Amino acid sequence: MKVRDLVKFYGTQSAAADAIKVSRAAVSLWKVVNKGAIPIDQQIAYELDTGGKLRADIPHSMRHGI
């Protein structure tokens, strides 16, 4: 999952940040510093928030009830 996926789903970086209660600055840092990559714990939060419409980058073999 990348920041561009969040923006496509939520509409804005601000809405994406609000969805899992992270700062808007955090989302901006993921975009700029992490080249769009999102930390795995936040990816899991987004997967849960979207009911699986956005999927965390976890290998299938490592998924246990997410």
C-alpha positions in Angstrom: 0.0 0.0 0.0 1.3 3.4 -0.9 0.1 7.0 -0.1 -1.3 7.3 -3.6 -3.7 4.4 -2.8 -4.9 6.3 0.3 -5.5 9.4 -1.6 -7.4 7.5 -4.3 -9.6 5.8 -1.6 -10.1 8.7 0.9 -9.9 11.6 -1.6 -7.2 13.6 0.2 -4.2 13.1 2.4 -6.0 14.9 5.2 -9.0 12.5 5.1 -6.6 9.6 5.0 -4.8 10.9 8.1 -8.1 11.5 9.9 -9.3 8.0 9.2 -6.7 6.3 11.5 -6.0 9.3 13.6 -2.5 10.1 12.5 -1.2 13.5 11.9 -1.4 15.0 8.4 2.4 15.6 8.7 2.9 11.9 9.1 1.1 11.2 5.8 3.2 13.9 4.1 6.4 12.3 5.5 5.4 8.9 4.2 4.9 10.5 0.8 8.2 12.5 0.7 10.7 10.7 3.0 9.5 7.1 2.5 8.8 7.5 -1.2 5.1 6.8 -0.7 5.7 3.7 1.6 3.5 3.5 4.7 4.7 1.8 7.9 3.2 -1.7 8.3 1.3 -0.9 11.5 -0.5 2.0 9.8 -1.1 -0.2 6.7 -2.9 -2.7 8.9 -4.9 0.1 10.5 -6.0 1.2 7.0 -6.8 -2.3 6.0 -9.1 -2.6 9.0 -10.6 0.8 8.5 -11.5 0.0 4.9 -12.8 -3.4 5.5 -10.0 -4.9 3.4 -10.6 -2.6 0.4 -7.0 -1.4 0.9 -4.6 -4.3 1.7 -1.5 -4.1 3.8 1.7 -5.3 2.1 1.9 -8.5 4.1 2.7 -11.8 2.4 -0.3 -14.1 2.4 1.6 -16.7 4.3 2.0 -14.3 7.2 -1.6 -13.3 7.5 -3.3 -14.6 10.6 -6.8 -13.2 10.9 -6.2 -9.7 9.5 
